[in-house]
């Protein structure tokens, strides 16, 4: 019985990653503002990390990153490693996470988006001798971060709802065995 709950959680998380990925690739490009769109995958990866812990955050990050690598990446594994690390770091905050408090999730998603922008800049632009960091910070990192925060305020309650439903079902299932 417990195994079926785990499989259900994996399936729900996989569907969530896929739906968010498809939204990011299909609908959100038409909602770009000045060439900027939010990073929905960061929202999902961070949320799974601090809601479920480092292991599930890493797995979610790796899966989302692999999808991104296959679609957009020049190197398979580039985004997978970045997102895996984001999932892991967010998972370290699981002990501090409470469903009722949105401040920690907003802070962690903001920090994750900012660090993602910095890492992408250093690995994609600086190594190609593009030294205009302030331009990249002001035109890409900060606007994407703000857009991601706004979308987080809409998407996060939905992710929280799904997690609460899965946890309630897992607790009911576990109490049957006690």
Secondary structure, DSSP 8 states (H G I E B T S, - for coil): -HHHHHHHHHHHHHHHHHHHHHHHHHTGGGG-BTTB---HHHHHHHHHHHHH-HHHHHHHHHHHHHHHHHHH-SSTTHHHHHHHHHHHHHHTTGGG--TT-HHHHHHHHHHHHHHHHHHHIIIIIGGGT---HHHHIIIIIHHHHHHHHHHHHHHHHHHHHHHHHHHHHHHHHHHTT-
